[in-house]
């Protein structure tokens, strides 16, 4: 997978960013290629190695993203009541950084929240997933973050536990 300066990308943890450049950097005496990615106020360096596809991806195509957004109004999968099991499950779901996974986590946690209290980790994971999805939503569908956030809230309100 190759990116160019100015390309929009999704980082698996930090969300939507823009490729600034590809640069050779010397880390601990070893030269390697890294992508400089601007994510908000943060510039991160992502190794251009065999794991690049697990760290960065292009935003979801518009037609596929629209289908994903529609899924937000449907109930999510059941989450374990045990907080440790739930945390492991959420981490595993989010590991690939795909928009589909973000939607699954948001749906599951919102459905869970209608019946149980969310703990700090649940809130953190929900906020992170929503932030990443809203940023990608704005990029892919050319809407403001406020419009994406408003539509997200509207769709999530229709989830029945």
Secondary structure, DSSP 8 states (H G I E B T S, - for coil): ----TT-EEEETTTEEEEEEEEEEEEETTEEEEEEEEEETTEEEEEE-STTHHHHEE----HHHHHHHHHHTTS------SSHHHHHHHHHHHHTT--HHHHHHHHHHHHHHHTTS---HHHHHHHHHHHHHHHHHHHHHHT--HHHHHHHHHHHHHT---
